[in-house]
Amino acid sequence: MIRAYTFLLRPTARQTAALGEMLRDHCSLYNGALQERRGAYRHTSKTTVRYGDQSAQLKDIRAFDPERQGRWSFSSQQATLRCLDKAFAAFFRRVKAGQTPGYPRFKGVGHFDTVVFPRDGDGCRWDSTPHDPRTRVRLQGVGHVRVHQHRPVQGRVKTISVKREGSRWYVVLACDEVPAQELPPTGAIVGIDMGLAHFLTTSGGEHVGNPRFLQAMADELAGAQRHLATFPKRTRQRAKKHRAAARKVAKLHGKIRRQRADFHHKTARALITGHDVIAHERLNTAGLTKSPAPKADPGRPGGFLPNGAAAKAGLNRGILDAGWAQFLGILANKAESAGRLVVPVDARNTSRTCPDCGHVAKENRVTQERFQCTACGFAANADHVGATNVLNRAGLVLCAAA
């Protein structure tokens, strides 16, 4: 199986400057290649420039600019050009499908944050100092950078990526042939219902609280964003205070993101350890967080009727803060590694169906928390009912598959 390992880098001051220059030059290469494609197509000849054409120019570019483009790995520059080629391929795919195209855009230095080395040993080397007790990764043009390796790496290292998040630098290893670490069977099966009052509820009636990390830091984040809004949005060069304000906002968002990911990993690990089969709702988070369409006022040209957008915005914020999609992705990955089974089921009417008699009605959901069947009078916690129905549907799916 394939697994990715992410480790924090501990670069020196000189190495930090070199890493920043590496990102800057790869960003410049990306934008230059994008400009070439735009200019060629806007010409009367409507010429199409492809990845092979631009990759063939790298040798001349490196010879013309040895102090910048010539410093870095040839393979990593090819990976940057491939990234642009994938962006154009996705653009044309969306055009053919009739979706919103989203033409590839130029990237600012602050928005270009990853450099990919396609193969270990070509411009980079993982564990470049095996005689040293401290793990290091060697990057061409940067040197041997110390790595905070908090767990062993298994399998064969295929690609190495260097990523910047705020003021932190990370190395991401994509490893192949990673052996699965199967856990002993428990004989237990569980269904889970995702929510906002509780992050999840199991079919056994256990509730896992919703930490609401974004809401907990909302006041501090709002103050930092108000301070950042006092500076001009578009400027050629940010002042020192402007850069500090942007770093503070990014730091707070990074902290929230790491807290949420840590909570998701620990919650998923607890489910995987205690159960052989985990059933969950198949959720469309993008559809659930979609803004309501505006309602035109027929009696007032140019006016609109209330459509509940403010209330929906609060609900969307809560769903995105919970991070259901990220959690379910982590759960699926951990289950594959541990030899467990994750079963997604249809989410429709899971909280409106009576698990006792099977009656389905909107009126069964008395409140957000309470469920009471209008046919047989069965009453229980609404989230517990949803988790029970998810488990029952998973049993039908498993029987059909068998």
TALINKA-V284447 format. One record per helix or strand of 2 or more residues. SS is the DSSP state (hx for helix, st for strand). FROM is the first residue (numbers start at 1). TO is the last residue. If there is no record, write none. Layout:
SS;FROM;TO  SS;FROM;TO
This chain:
st;3;10  hx;13;42  hx;51;56  hx;58;64  hx;69;71  hx;74;97  hx;109;111  st;114;117  st;124;126  st;136;139  st;143;148  st;156;165  st;168;176  st;189;194  st;198;202  st;207;209  hx;213;216  hx;218;229  hx;240;274  st;277;281  hx;285;288  st;295;296  st;304;305  hx;309;322  hx;324;338  st;341;345  hx;362;364  st;370;372  st;379;381  hx;382;401
